[in-house]
Amino acid sequence: MKKNITTSEKLMFAAIDLISEKGYDRVTTMEIATEAGLSEKTLFRHFGSKQNLLETAFNHFHYTEEMRNLFNKQIVWDLQADLLLISKTYHKIMNRNRKMIQIAIKEGGHLPGFREKTQKHARQLLEFLTNYFKVMSDKGKLQLTNPEKQAFAFMMMHFGAFINDLDDDINFPSISLEDFITEGVHIFTSAYTS
């Protein structure tokens, strides 16, 4: 367990570790609390339920705020440089949160309202990218076809790489994540700037 983390974060880390290993239905609130070194009463006082704990963890550790900061403060309005930064940041965050994303994929269909709540982060990123592509078109730096479809295509390209775990040299040993990002951004910029 990491140092200097709050009680809530201890519970969130424990829940993510246990649920990713055993599955949502096979983990009890008592197990989560014990893994965090806390009482079950503390878990309920902070979160009220196991599902609320999982949803809070998903919101706490996901990428929306980091991406909002990137789009608000780090964009330089150069398509290739910006898309490289966005891509690398996306993969850094997604790989850091791999267990949590796997839980969302596996468990999302049978927890009431969970899939909708987890989708808000992807929808927010889609909005950030769509707005970025609109502004780049207004600046004459991008051919605009349909900015939302352009943004969605870019996102799905990277989500597919994440799902195939290109960060792990075992699945596709001849293609590194870094090479994929560079080639993907090159293809995307070539297609929309020529």
N, CA, C and O of each residue as an XYZ file, in Angstrom:
776
protein
N       0.860     -1.186      0.000
C       0.000      0.000      0.000
C       0.903      1.244      0.000
O       1.959      1.249      0.631
N       0.489      2.270     -0.694
C       1.259      3.500     -0.803
C       1.184      4.309      0.485
O       0.216      4.215      1.239
N       2.221      5.105      0.723
C       2.248      5.962      1.912
C       1.451      7.236      1.663
O       1.211      7.617      0.517
N       1.049      7.882      2.738
C       0.350      9.171      2.683
C      -0.926      9.128      1.841
O      -1.205     10.050      1.075
N      -1.674      8.078      1.985
C      -2.960      8.037      1.296
C      -4.074      8.088      2.334
O      -3.895      7.685      3.484
N      -5.194      8.578      1.915
C      -6.319      8.752      2.831
C      -6.986      7.403      3.114
O      -6.727      6.410      2.434
N      -7.837      7.392      4.117
C      -8.621      6.202      4.439
C      -9.461      5.783      3.237
O      -9.526      4.601      2.900
N     -10.096      6.743      2.600
C     -10.912      6.432      1.417
C     -10.073      5.803      0.317
O     -10.504      4.838     -0.313
N      -8.888      6.334      0.079
C      -8.015      5.784     -0.959
C      -7.550      4.374     -0.600
O      -7.456      3.519     -1.480
N      -7.260      4.116      0.670
C      -6.894      2.754      1.084
C      -7.999      1.777      0.720
O      -7.736      0.693      0.201
N      -9.223      2.165      0.992
C     -10.366      1.311      0.670
C     -10.524      1.152     -0.841
O     -10.833      0.061     -1.319
N     -10.317      2.224     -1.588
C     -10.443      2.153     -3.044
C      -9.374      1.238     -3.641
O      -9.683      0.404     -4.493
N      -8.116      1.386     -3.202
C      -7.045      0.521     -3.697
C      -7.329     -0.942     -3.366
O      -7.147     -1.821     -4.209
N      -7.775     -1.199     -2.139
C      -8.075     -2.574     -1.735
C      -9.212     -3.148     -2.581
O      -9.141     -4.298     -3.014
N     -10.250     -2.360     -2.814
C     -11.382     -2.824     -3.616
C     -10.935     -3.140     -5.045
O     -11.300     -4.182     -5.589
N     -10.162     -2.266     -5.645
C      -9.693     -2.484     -7.016
C      -8.852     -3.751     -7.093
O      -9.044     -4.567     -7.995
N      -7.921     -3.923     -6.158
C      -7.070     -5.117     -6.175
C      -7.887     -6.395     -6.026
O      -7.723     -7.336     -6.802
N      -8.760     -6.424     -5.036
C      -9.528     -7.645     -4.766
C     -10.560     -7.942     -5.857
O     -10.699     -9.090     -6.280
N     -11.274     -6.931     -6.307
C     -12.314     -7.152     -7.324
C     -11.687     -7.546     -8.658
O     -12.240     -8.375     -9.380
N     -10.538     -6.960     -8.992
C      -9.886     -7.343    -10.253
C      -9.400     -8.786    -10.191
O      -9.355     -9.470    -11.213
N      -9.043     -9.246     -9.012
C      -8.546    -10.618     -8.849
C      -9.676    -11.643     -8.765
O      -9.602    -12.699     -9.394
N     -10.723    -11.338     -7.992
C     -11.758    -12.326     -7.694
C     -13.097    -12.079     -8.381
O     -13.899    -13.003     -8.515
N     -13.344    -10.870     -8.809
C     -14.650    -10.511     -9.353
C     -15.501     -9.830     -8.290
O     -15.340    -10.073     -7.094
N     -16.397     -8.985     -8.740
C     -17.213     -8.163     -7.836
C     -18.031     -9.014     -6.863
O     -18.034     -8.746     -5.662
N     -18.716    -10.026     -7.364
C     -19.618    -10.812     -6.524
C     -18.891    -11.698     -5.524
O     -19.486    -12.114     -4.530
N     -17.633    -11.994     -5.760
C     -16.895    -12.902     -4.888
C     -16.078    -12.179     -3.818
O     -15.354    -12.817     -3.055
N     -16.193    -10.850     -3.761
C     -15.466    -10.073     -2.749
C     -16.471     -9.434     -1.798
O     -17.451     -8.825     -2.229
N     -16.217     -9.578     -0.514
C     -17.116     -8.982      0.483
C     -16.558     -7.649      0.961
O     -15.370     -7.359      0.819
N     -17.444     -6.854      1.528
C     -16.996     -5.580      2.110
C     -16.039     -5.827      3.270
O     -15.136     -5.024      3.507
N     -16.221     -6.918      3.990
C     -15.311     -7.265      5.084
C     -13.908     -7.540      4.545
O     -12.921     -7.090      5.127
N     -13.815     -8.276      3.435
C     -12.503     -8.550      2.828
C     -11.814     -7.256      2.392
O     -10.614     -7.078      2.602
N     -12.589     -6.359      1.784
C     -12.015     -5.086      1.327
C     -11.487     -4.294      2.512
O     -10.364     -3.789      2.484
N     -12.297     -4.191      3.544
C     -11.883     -3.435      4.741
C     -10.641     -4.059      5.376
O      -9.713     -3.346      5.757
N     -10.623     -5.376      5.490
C      -9.473     -6.070      6.081
C      -8.216     -5.834      5.246
O      -7.145     -5.559      5.786
N      -8.355     -5.944      3.922
C      -7.216     -5.707      3.029
C      -6.669     -4.286      3.192
O      -5.464     -4.062      3.081
N      -7.553     -3.343      3.454
C      -7.153     -1.939      3.630
C      -6.639     -1.668      5.042
O      -6.123     -0.585      5.319
N      -6.780     -2.657      5.944
C      -6.349     -2.465      7.332
C      -7.332     -1.634      8.137
O      -6.959     -0.949      9.089
N      -8.604     -1.707      7.734
C      -9.634     -0.895      8.368
C     -10.824     -1.783      8.736
O     -10.852     -2.971      8.417
N     -11.783     -1.195      9.398
C     -12.984     -1.957      9.770
C     -14.045     -1.832      8.672
O     -14.045     -0.885      7.886
N     -14.945     -2.815      8.642
C     -16.051     -2.769      7.705
C     -16.936     -1.549      7.980
O     -17.495     -0.949      7.062
N     -17.046     -1.202      9.247
C     -17.832     -0.023      9.631
C     -17.259      1.241      8.972
O     -18.007      2.116      8.536
N     -15.939      1.323      8.906
C     -15.288      2.469      8.262
C     -15.629      2.508      6.774
O     -15.882      3.575      6.214
N     -15.633      1.339      6.142
C     -15.989      1.268      4.714
C     -17.398      1.820      4.510
O     -17.625      2.659      3.638
N     -18.340      1.341      5.322
C     -19.726      1.794      5.150
C     -19.885      3.277      5.492
O     -20.694      3.971      4.877
N     -19.127      3.758      6.457
C     -19.204      5.176      6.827
C     -18.709      6.054      5.672
O     -19.253      7.130      5.428
N     -17.695      5.597      4.977
C     -17.128      6.391      3.876
C     -17.897      6.238      2.569
O     -18.010      7.194      1.802
N     -18.432      5.030      2.304
C     -19.002      4.771      0.984
C     -20.443      4.270      0.981
O     -21.138      4.415     -0.025
N     -20.895      3.699      2.057
C     -22.273      3.233      2.123
C     -22.526      1.868      1.512
O     -23.363      1.116      2.012
N     -21.808      1.527      0.424
C     -21.998      0.234     -0.227
C     -20.756     -0.115     -1.042
O     -19.921      0.740     -1.337
N     -20.659     -1.388     -1.394
C     -19.536     -1.853     -2.217
C     -19.596     -1.216     -3.607
O     -18.568     -0.806     -4.145
N     -20.788     -1.130     -4.187
C     -20.895     -0.537     -5.518
C     -20.521      0.942     -5.495
O     -19.839      1.419     -6.402
N     -20.950      1.662     -4.485
C     -20.582      3.075     -4.387
C     -19.070      3.222     -4.220
O     -18.471      4.143     -4.776
N     -18.460      2.331     -3.466
C     -17.001      2.340     -3.317
C     -16.340      2.149     -4.682
O     -15.417      2.886     -5.029
N     -16.798      1.178     -5.448
C     -16.215      0.915     -6.764
C     -16.429      2.095     -7.712
O     -15.507      2.486     -8.428
N     -17.623      2.659     -7.724
C     -17.894      3.805     -8.593
C     -17.045      5.015     -8.198
O     -16.542      5.734     -9.061
N     -16.889      5.234     -6.894
C     -16.071      6.347     -6.421
C     -14.621      6.144     -6.828
O     -13.951      7.087     -7.247
N     -14.133      4.907     -6.704
C     -12.756      4.601     -7.107
C     -12.574      4.883     -8.597
O     -11.573      5.470     -9.009
N     -13.534      4.466     -9.386
C     -13.449      4.685    -10.833
C     -13.355      6.178    -11.142
O     -12.524      6.596    -11.948
N     -14.195      6.969    -10.511
C     -14.173      8.417    -10.734
C     -12.901      9.067    -10.203
O     -12.365      9.992    -10.812
N     -12.431      8.581     -9.075
C     -11.255      9.179     -8.426
C      -9.983      8.974     -9.244
O      -9.155      9.878     -9.360
N      -9.838      7.788     -9.805
C      -8.579      7.461    -10.468
C      -8.619      7.586    -11.981
O      -7.588      7.391    -12.624
N      -9.750      7.898    -12.574
C      -9.820      7.935    -14.032
C      -9.211      9.217    -14.582
O      -8.661     10.024    -13.833
N      -9.312      9.397    -15.893
C      -8.484     10.400    -16.566
C      -9.109     11.764    -16.794
O      -8.415     12.654    -17.285
N     -10.364     11.985    -16.472
C     -11.019     13.227    -16.889
C     -10.268     14.480    -16.446
O     -10.027     15.368    -17.264
N      -9.898     14.568    -15.183
C      -9.253     15.807    -14.706
C      -7.871     15.999    -15.312
O      -7.501     17.118    -15.669
N      -7.102     14.919    -15.432
C      -5.781     15.043    -16.056
C      -5.914     15.475    -17.507
O      -5.137     16.302    -17.985
N      -6.887     14.923    -18.206
C      -7.083     15.309    -19.599
C      -7.623     16.731    -19.717
O      -7.233     17.469    -20.622
N      -8.507     17.114    -18.817
C      -9.004     18.504    -18.831
C      -7.816     19.469    -18.670
O      -7.728     20.473    -19.377
N      -6.927     19.164    -17.757
C      -5.744     19.992    -17.536
C      -4.870     20.022    -18.784
O      -4.357     21.076    -19.160
N      -4.699     18.877    -19.421
C      -3.898     18.815    -20.643
C      -4.493     19.720    -21.721
O      -3.783     20.526    -22.322
N      -5.793     19.584    -21.962
C      -6.428     20.387    -23.018
C      -6.459     21.876    -22.663
O      -6.390     22.719    -23.557
N      -6.559     22.207    -21.398
C      -6.623     23.615    -20.993
C      -5.264     24.281    -20.897
O      -5.166     25.493    -21.084
N      -4.204     23.519    -20.609
C      -2.920     24.163    -20.301
C      -1.735     23.694    -21.132
O      -0.712     24.379    -21.164
N      -1.834     22.550    -21.806
C      -0.636     22.009    -22.450
C      -0.710     21.940    -23.971
O       0.298     21.671    -24.625
N      -1.862     22.174    -24.529
C      -2.021     22.135    -25.991
C      -1.261     23.312    -26.605
O      -1.350     24.444    -26.128
N      -0.501     23.017    -27.689
C       0.279     24.072    -28.355
C      -0.266     24.374    -29.757
O       0.316     25.189    -30.474
N      -1.351     23.747    -30.155
C      -2.028     23.947    -31.433
C      -1.156     23.549    -32.620
O      -1.206     24.152    -33.691
N      -0.358     22.515    -32.389
C       0.374     21.825    -33.448
C      -0.161     20.402    -33.440
O       0.015     19.685    -32.455
N      -0.818     19.975    -34.533
C      -1.556     18.721    -34.533
C      -0.696     17.531    -34.115
O      -1.096     16.747    -33.254
N       0.467     17.395    -34.714
C       1.301     16.236    -34.395
C       1.774     16.275    -32.938
O       1.679     15.271    -32.231
N       2.273     17.405    -32.494
C       2.759     17.514    -31.110
C       1.623     17.285    -30.118
O       1.796     16.586    -29.120
N       0.460     17.876    -30.395
C      -0.676     17.728    -29.479
C      -1.175     16.291    -29.428
O      -1.431     15.760    -28.348
N      -1.316     15.654    -30.601
C      -1.820     14.278    -30.616
C      -0.834     13.305    -29.980
O      -1.247     12.319    -29.370
N       0.454     13.568    -30.113
C       1.443     12.738    -29.412
C       1.281     12.886    -27.901
O       1.289     11.894    -27.171
N       1.136     14.112    -27.439
C       0.953     14.364    -26.007
C      -0.330     13.718    -25.496
O      -0.329     13.068    -24.451
N      -1.415     13.896    -26.229
C      -2.700     13.311    -25.830
C      -2.585     11.784    -25.780
O      -3.031     11.152    -24.822
N      -1.991     11.203    -26.811
C      -1.860      9.744    -26.885
C      -1.018      9.201    -25.740
O      -1.419      8.247    -25.073
N       0.124      9.790    -25.511
C       1.020      9.311    -24.444
C       0.370      9.468    -23.074
O       0.489      8.588    -22.222
N      -0.307     10.573    -22.866
C      -0.982     10.796    -21.584
C      -2.107      9.788    -21.394
O      -2.262      9.222    -20.312
N      -2.881      9.566    -22.433
C      -3.969      8.590    -22.376
C      -3.448      7.214    -21.974
O      -3.991      6.582    -21.067
N      -2.406      6.756    -22.640
C      -1.877      5.421    -22.350
C      -1.234      5.348    -20.964
O      -1.327      4.324    -20.288
N      -0.592      6.416    -20.549
C      -0.011      6.434    -19.200
C      -1.115      6.251    -18.156
O      -0.979      5.450    -17.231
N      -2.191      6.990    -18.311
C      -3.297      6.919    -17.354
C      -4.003      5.563    -17.439
O      -4.273      4.940    -16.412
N      -4.300      5.111    -18.644
C      -5.019      3.849    -18.805
C      -4.203      2.672    -18.277
O      -4.756      1.787    -17.623
N      -2.911      2.646    -18.547
C      -2.085      1.549    -18.052
C      -1.916      1.609    -16.538
O      -1.838      0.571    -15.881
N      -1.860      2.798    -15.990
C      -1.801      2.956    -14.529
C      -3.079      2.414    -13.888
O      -3.046      1.884    -12.777
N      -4.189      2.549    -14.586
C      -5.496      2.136    -14.062
C      -6.007      0.847    -14.711
O      -7.217      0.621    -14.753
N      -5.119      0.010    -15.210
C      -5.507     -1.186    -15.963
C      -6.479     -2.074    -15.193
O      -7.475     -2.528    -15.758
N      -6.207     -2.330    -13.913
C      -7.099     -3.191    -13.124
C      -8.513     -2.616    -13.071
O      -9.499     -3.339    -13.211
N      -8.587     -1.318    -12.869
C      -9.886     -0.666    -12.762
C     -10.657     -0.740    -14.084
O     -11.866     -0.971    -14.087
N      -9.964     -0.547    -15.191
C     -10.607     -0.606    -16.497
C     -11.092     -2.030    -16.768
O     -12.179     -2.223    -17.313
N     -10.298     -3.013    -16.394
C     -10.714     -4.404    -16.583
C     -11.964     -4.712    -15.759
O     -12.850     -5.432    -16.219
N     -12.035     -4.172    -14.552
C     -13.236     -4.352    -13.733
C     -14.448     -3.750    -14.449
O     -15.508     -4.374    -14.512
N     -14.292     -2.550    -14.984
C     -15.409     -1.884    -15.667
C     -15.893     -2.708    -16.855
O     -17.095     -2.802    -17.101
N     -14.966     -3.300    -17.584
C     -15.340     -4.108    -18.747
C     -16.048     -5.382    -18.293
O     -17.080     -5.749    -18.854
N     -15.508     -6.053    -17.289
C     -16.072     -7.333    -16.825
C     -17.369     -7.164    -16.052
O     -18.309     -7.938    -16.240
N     -17.430     -6.163    -15.189
C     -18.537     -6.059    -14.245
C     -19.633     -5.082    -14.667
O     -20.728     -5.089    -14.106
N     -19.335     -4.247    -15.654
C     -20.255     -3.172    -16.011
C     -21.646     -3.590    -16.414
O     -22.601     -2.841    -16.209
N     -21.780     -4.762    -16.980
C     -23.079     -5.183    -17.474
C     -24.074     -5.621    -16.425
O     -25.278     -5.627    -16.682
N     -23.601     -5.989    -15.249
C     -24.557     -6.495    -14.262
C     -24.662     -5.671    -12.987
O     -25.364     -6.069    -12.057
N     -23.983     -4.537    -12.923
C     -24.144     -3.624    -11.789
C     -25.034     -2.472    -12.239
O     -24.662     -1.732    -13.150
N     -26.189     -2.305    -11.629
C     -27.134     -1.270    -12.079
C     -26.496      0.121    -12.161
O     -25.996      0.647    -11.167
N     -26.524      0.699    -13.353
C     -26.046      2.063    -13.563
C     -24.542      2.208    -13.664
O     -24.052      3.302    -13.940
N     -23.792      1.129    -13.448
C     -22.324      1.241    -13.416
C     -21.749      1.573    -14.788
O     -20.883      2.441    -14.905
N     -22.225      0.889    -15.825
C     -21.684      1.135    -17.170
C     -21.892      2.594    -17.571
O     -20.986      3.224    -18.115
N     -23.084      3.131    -17.304
C     -23.367      4.528    -17.654
C     -22.424      5.482    -16.905
O     -21.943      6.466    -17.468
N     -22.174      5.177    -15.647
C     -21.292      6.047    -14.861
C     -19.856      5.970    -15.341
O     -19.153      6.981    -15.355
N     -19.407      4.782    -15.737
C     -18.027      4.662    -16.209
C     -17.851      5.275    -17.593
O     -16.750      5.707    -17.934
N     -18.908      5.322    -18.393
C     -18.820      5.882    -19.737
C     -18.664      7.404    -19.740
O     -18.268      7.982    -20.753
N     -18.966      8.046    -18.635
C     -18.889      9.515    -18.631
C     -17.476     10.017    -18.892
O     -17.299     11.099    -19.450
N     -16.467      9.245    -18.496
C     -15.082      9.667    -18.734
C     -14.752      9.605    -20.225
O     -14.132     10.522    -20.763
N     -15.159      8.540    -20.884
C     -14.928      8.431    -22.330
C     -15.704      9.518    -23.071
O     -15.197     10.094    -24.033
N     -16.904      9.794    -22.638
C     -17.700     10.852    -23.290
C     -17.049     12.225    -23.099
O     -17.079     13.062    -24.001
N     -16.468     12.447    -21.932
C     -15.793     13.716    -21.677
C     -14.563     13.858    -22.567
O     -14.323     14.924    -23.133
N     -13.782     12.783    -22.689
C     -12.620     12.826    -23.575
C     -13.064     13.052    -25.017
O     -12.432     13.813    -25.748
N     -14.147     12.395    -25.428
C     -14.679     12.613    -26.774
C     -15.024     14.088    -26.980
O     -14.752     14.650    -28.041
N     -15.613     14.701    -25.983
C     -15.953     16.131    -26.075
C     -14.694     16.989    -26.173
O     -14.639     17.906    -26.992
N     -13.674     16.702    -25.342
C     -12.415     17.461    -25.403
C     -11.803     17.364    -26.795
O     -11.411     18.376    -27.375
N     -11.722     16.149    -27.330
C     -11.115     15.947    -28.646
C     -11.937     16.590    -29.760
O     -11.381     17.196    -30.676
N     -13.251     16.458    -29.681
C     -14.127     17.051    -30.690
C     -13.924     18.559    -30.733
O     -13.777     19.135    -31.811
N     -13.915     19.194    -29.582
C     -13.698     20.648    -29.524
C     -12.319     21.021    -30.048
O     -12.167     22.019    -30.753
N     -11.316     20.221    -29.705
C      -9.957     20.466    -30.195
C      -9.932     20.426    -31.726
O      -9.367     21.316    -32.362
N     -10.545     19.395    -32.316
C     -10.545     19.278    -33.777
C     -11.307     20.432    -34.425
O     -10.910     20.901    -35.492
N     -12.385     20.897    -33.809
C     -13.125     22.047    -34.346
C     -12.237     23.287    -34.364
O     -12.190     24.005    -35.362
N     -11.540     23.536    -33.270
C     -10.663     24.721    -33.186
C      -9.518     24.595    -34.192
O      -9.167     25.570    -34.856
N      -8.937     23.405    -34.307
C      -7.848     23.213    -35.269
C      -8.350     23.467    -36.697
O      -7.615     24.018    -37.517
N      -9.568     23.079    -36.995
C     -10.149     23.355    -38.304
C     -10.345     24.855    -38.495
O     -10.031     25.399    -39.554
N     -10.867     25.522    -37.464
C     -11.063     26.974    -37.533
C      -9.742     27.699    -37.765
O      -9.710     28.741    -38.420
N      -8.660     27.155    -37.236
C      -7.328     27.754    -37.403
C      -6.708     27.379    -38.756
O      -5.618     27.844    -39.089
N      -7.406     26.534    -39.538
C      -6.892     26.107    -40.832
C      -5.806     25.054    -40.734
O      -5.041     24.866    -41.679
N      -5.727     24.367    -39.607
C      -4.667     23.380    -39.393
C      -5.159     21.939    -39.497
O      -4.400     21.004    -39.240
N      -6.428     21.757    -39.873
C      -7.003     20.421    -39.927
C      -8.187     20.436    -40.884
O      -9.014     21.347    -40.849
N      -8.261     19.410    -41.747
C      -9.444     19.255    -42.590
C     -10.552     18.700    -41.707
O     -10.413     17.635    -41.106
N     -11.621     19.420    -41.642
C     -12.729     18.996    -40.798
C     -13.741     18.236    -41.637
O     -14.292     18.764    -42.604
N     -13.973     17.002    -41.257
C     -15.048     16.251    -41.905
C     -16.212     16.219    -40.925
O     -17.228     16.881    -41.136
N     -16.065     15.467    -39.882
C     -17.024     15.421    -38.787
C     -16.180     15.317    -37.527
O     -15.644     14.246    -37.242
N     -16.045     16.396    -36.764
C     -15.105     16.404    -35.646
C     -15.381     15.323    -34.589
O     -14.452     14.788    -33.984
N     -16.656     15.010    -34.374
C     -16.954     13.979    -33.387
C     -16.506     12.605    -33.892
O     -15.975     11.803    -33.124
N     -16.718     12.336    -35.176
C     -16.268     11.057    -35.741
C     -14.745     10.982    -35.787
O     -14.165      9.923    -35.549
N     -14.094     12.110    -36.095
C     -12.630     12.141    -36.065
C     -12.131     11.829    -34.651
O     -11.209     11.034    -34.470
N     -12.745     12.458    -33.665
C     -12.350     12.247    -32.268
C     -12.604     10.806    -31.844
O     -11.778     10.195    -31.166
N     -13.752     10.267    -32.247
C     -14.092      8.891    -31.882
C     -13.114      7.903    -32.515
O     -12.675      6.958    -31.859
N     -12.774      8.115    -33.778
C     -11.812      7.236    -34.451
C     -10.463      7.266    -33.737
O      -9.839      6.223    -33.543
N     -10.017      8.443    -33.351
C      -8.747      8.583    -32.643
C      -8.797      7.860    -31.296
O      -7.863      7.147    -30.930
N      -9.884      8.050    -30.575
C     -10.027      7.384    -29.278
C     -10.052      5.866    -29.423
O      -9.374      5.163    -28.674
N     -10.820      5.357    -30.371
C     -10.958      3.906    -30.512
C      -9.653      3.257    -30.956
O      -9.355      2.125    -30.574
N      -8.883      3.972    -31.757
C      -7.571      3.468    -32.160
C      -6.728      3.222    -30.905
O      -6.069      2.190    -30.777
N      -6.760      4.172    -29.999
C      -5.941      4.055    -28.784
C      -6.555      3.094    -27.765
O      -5.828      2.398    -27.055
N      -7.858      3.053    -27.690
C      -8.478      2.093    -26.775
C      -8.178      0.659    -27.225
O      -7.933     -0.218    -26.398
N      -8.199      0.434    -28.517
C      -7.847     -0.885    -29.050
C      -6.426     -1.276    -28.699
O      -6.166     -2.427    -28.345
N      -5.502     -0.329    -28.792
C      -4.115     -0.610    -28.406
C      -4.019     -0.916    -26.914
O      -3.270     -1.801    -26.499
N      -4.778     -0.183    -26.120
C      -4.792     -0.438    -24.676
C      -5.335     -1.829    -24.382
O      -4.733     -2.576    -23.610
N      -6.461     -2.186    -24.985
C      -7.078     -3.496    -24.755
C      -6.126     -4.619    -25.161
O      -6.080     -5.659    -24.504
N      -5.372     -4.419    -26.228
C      -4.408     -5.425    -26.671
C      -3.101     -5.364    -25.900
O      -2.167     -6.113    -26.186
N      -3.037     -4.469    -24.922
C      -1.907     -4.365    -23.994
C      -0.573     -4.230    -24.725
O       0.353     -5.008    -24.498
N      -0.488     -3.239    -25.600
C       0.771     -3.001    -26.307
C       1.886     -2.567    -25.375
O       3.052     -2.544    -25.769
N       1.537     -2.220    -24.137
C       2.557     -1.859    -23.159
C       3.306     -3.103    -22.673
O       4.366     -2.990    -22.056
N       2.762     -4.274    -22.948
C       3.360     -5.546    -22.570
C       3.996     -6.143    -23.817
O       3.306     -6.378    -24.809
N       5.288     -6.390    -23.782
C       6.009     -6.875    -24.965
C       5.611     -8.281    -25.401
O       6.051     -8.737    -26.457
N       4.798     -8.972    -24.627
C       4.477    -10.371    -24.926
C       3.440    -10.489    -26.045
O       3.603    -11.314    -26.943
N       2.384     -9.684    -26.007
C       1.281     -9.848    -26.958
C       1.680     -9.573    -28.400
O       1.376    -10.369    -29.288
N       2.350     -8.466    -28.640
C       2.812     -8.107    -29.981
C       4.265     -7.656    -29.859
O       4.537     -6.455    -29.853
N       5.207     -8.604    -29.761
C       6.597     -8.242    -29.450
C       7.275     -7.349    -30.490
O       8.239     -6.655    -30.167
N       6.790     -7.356    -31.723
C       7.437     -6.531    -32.749
C       6.877     -5.110    -32.809
O       7.378     -4.280    -33.568
N       5.835     -4.824    -32.011
C       5.216     -3.491    -32.042
C       5.187     -2.926    -30.622
O       4.445     -3.407    -29.765
N       5.993     -1.914    -30.391
C       5.989     -1.294    -29.066
C       4.873     -0.255    -28.991
O       4.408      0.250    -30.013
N       4.457      0.051    -27.781
C       3.439      1.086    -27.603
C       3.939      2.415    -28.156
O       3.183      3.142    -28.801
N       5.182      2.730    -27.914
C       5.767      3.989    -28.409
C       5.706      4.048    -29.941
O       5.335      5.072    -30.516
N       6.074      2.939    -30.592
C       6.027      2.896    -32.060
C       4.587      3.019    -32.570
O       4.326      3.712    -33.553
N       3.663      2.344    -31.896
C       2.253      2.420    -32.283
C       1.758      3.866    -32.182
O       1.104      4.363    -33.098
N       2.065      4.534    -31.081
C       1.623      5.922    -30.888
C       2.181      6.808    -31.994
O       1.448      7.582    -32.609
N       3.471      6.689    -32.239
C       4.113      7.526    -33.262
C       3.504      7.280    -34.637
O       3.188      8.227    -35.357
N       3.338      6.009    -35.003
C       2.776      5.680    -36.321
C       1.314      6.094    -36.411
O       0.884      6.631    -37.433
N       0.541      5.848    -35.347
C      -0.870      6.216    -35.346
C      -1.072      7.718    -35.505
O      -1.935      8.156    -36.265
N      -0.277      8.502    -34.790
C      -0.373      9.964    -34.899
C       0.056     10.411    -36.289
O      -0.557     11.309    -36.866
N       1.099      9.799    -36.831
C       1.551     10.154    -38.188
C       0.444      9.891    -39.217
O       0.165     10.736    -40.067
N      -0.178      8.720    -39.132
C      -1.261      8.373    -40.069
C      -2.419      9.356    -39.919
O      -2.955      9.849    -40.911
N      -2.793      9.632    -38.696
C      -3.923     10.525    -38.435
C      -3.639     11.937    -38.929
O      -4.490     12.547    -39.576
N      -2.462     12.459    -38.634
C      -2.126     13.831    -39.068
C      -1.997     13.897    -40.582
O      -2.404     14.884    -41.194
N      -1.437     12.859    -41.193
C      -1.294     12.841    -42.662
C      -2.673     12.850    -43.313
O      -2.885     13.553    -44.302
N      -3.595     12.091    -42.779
C      -4.919     11.994    -43.377
C      -5.711     13.284    -43.289
O      -6.500     13.585    -44.185
N      -5.517     14.047    -42.232
C      -6.366     15.221    -42.013
C      -5.670     16.563    -42.247
O      -6.257     17.620    -42.013
N      -4.417     16.518    -42.709
C      -3.746     17.795    -42.986
C      -3.337     17.936    -44.446
O      -2.873     19.003    -44.847
N      -3.494     16.898    -45.245
C      -3.047     16.997    -46.642
C      -4.114     17.622    -47.525
O      -3.904     17.781    -48.728
